[in-house]
Structure formats: C-alpha cells, structure tokens
Amino acid sequence: MYRVDRQQGRIEFLYKVVGAGTRGLARLTAGERLDMVGPLGRGFRLESSWRRIVLLARGVGLATLAPLADAAAAAGIGVTAVLSADRRGHVMSVERFRDAGAEVVVVTDEEGTSEPAQIEQRVRGLVASQACDMIATCGSDRLLRLVRRLGVELGIAGRVALEQHMACGMGMCHCCVRVFEGSDGVETRRVCVEGPVFDVRETVSWQT
C-alpha cells in the first residue's frame, strides 16, 4: 500500500511486475473492479515521544515506508528517508517522500554510497545529534541486519516490514512462517498475522 487518501476514499499501490499476479494487475483498466480483503496483520506504530524517525528502504520496499512517512508527518514527527537502489535511475518515490515532509537522502550501488558501512555512519551521526528515535526498514536483508545491530547496540527502537510470499493472508495456510527470537528462545511466527511489521531485534536474517 503506497498512499491512503481518506478524504477521497482512495488507496494507491506500488508493485513490480514479476509474475502472473502482477501482470494481471498491470492489465487492469480504469473502471474495472477488483476484490480485496483487508486491512490484515499489524502495521507500524508511532510513539508520541518520538521527535524524528529514520527510514531505510531499498527497491519496492519504498512503497511500504511511504505511508509511514505520511503518518509521522501528521503526528508532528520528523522523517529522514534514506532511499537505496542499484543506480539513480531505479530510485523511486523521492518526491513522494519529500511531499510528506521528509528529508531525503539517495544512495546507490553505482555511486558507491549504498554500502552498509556508509549508511551506518550516517545513522550514527543522527543518533549522536538526537535526531533519531526509531529506525524502520524494508526491502533489504543487509539493511535489516544493520538496523538490528544498531538497535541492540544503541538502544534505539527498530522496526522491519517483512516481504514474504503469502497464500491466504489470514494465517491459515502457514505459507509465510519465519523464525524469530522470542523471549523464550527461537519461535516461528506468521508474517501475515503477527506482522508484517516486527521489532527488528526479534527478526532473524535469512542470511547467516
């Protein structure tokens, strides 16, 4: 979900055409009908004490974090959005985040600015200047690992929106189960029901 306009009763989606489902969506024309079920799962939550949050997104993960920027702006919370892609021509939503009042930083593989070490240095600077109360991420396993490590080390809230294949979306098929670190040890959770937004300190990377 990319944008919600409650006054006009309008919602927008951003997706990448990669298979039969998204090809079908791309063929829809104005006026056609589409059945939907929602909202499902658990989304982002903002704390009233937060003054600024940092969003780290890559690729289509930008779609997930754009509404969070809107919600933060509505709550009077500042936003720094670090948008990552392999090259500048593939960076999406720069104006979308700016329209939400976010300070936007673009980093790319092509320019050598998207390395986790460089992003980490930037985030540490924001934390040191008290300009970061929470870090949210989506779209990259290496960003997930970075946010998890910084959250534990610096004691900062971290949230991750997980991307996962889902069949039913309501928790019955267990197609989207992932492993997490709970209070009692390793446990499994359904991303569609318990998530898709999780505390990053409990989220286990796919890569070991």
C-alpha angles and dihedrals in degrees: 000000000000107000139002121205105186094180093058095033090238133141127187131205132201118202141158119235104237107135148009095293097052091040087057091050090050090056094056114112132205111288097025118124128236126189115227138178120207172257094328134171129006125305137190122309124202125211118224090225094061117105101181136009130196121222119201112189138163130192116330088353083087089074092061096050098045095079088048089058089052092050092048092051091050089052093049093251118140120233133210110190120196106195117196134193140146091261138000093256089064097049109112134195102020092140090039090061093041090053087057089056096256125149101235127212119183119205127179141185089228092060094039093240100112098072111127091236091060093045089048091054090052093049092047088054091053092049091049090053091048090245097125127066098157138014121210126187142180137168104036134071092204091054089049090055091047094050091046092053095045092046092055095042099043099031094239125148113253130188131186129195105212123216111216139158108256128188106183103011091212103082100257102106098045089216093135100049117144134177119255137178106244130182090268097044134271115359139164125241135183110243093209095055108025090034160319082192115055140170102268092221089066096044118100119213119239088229121070 
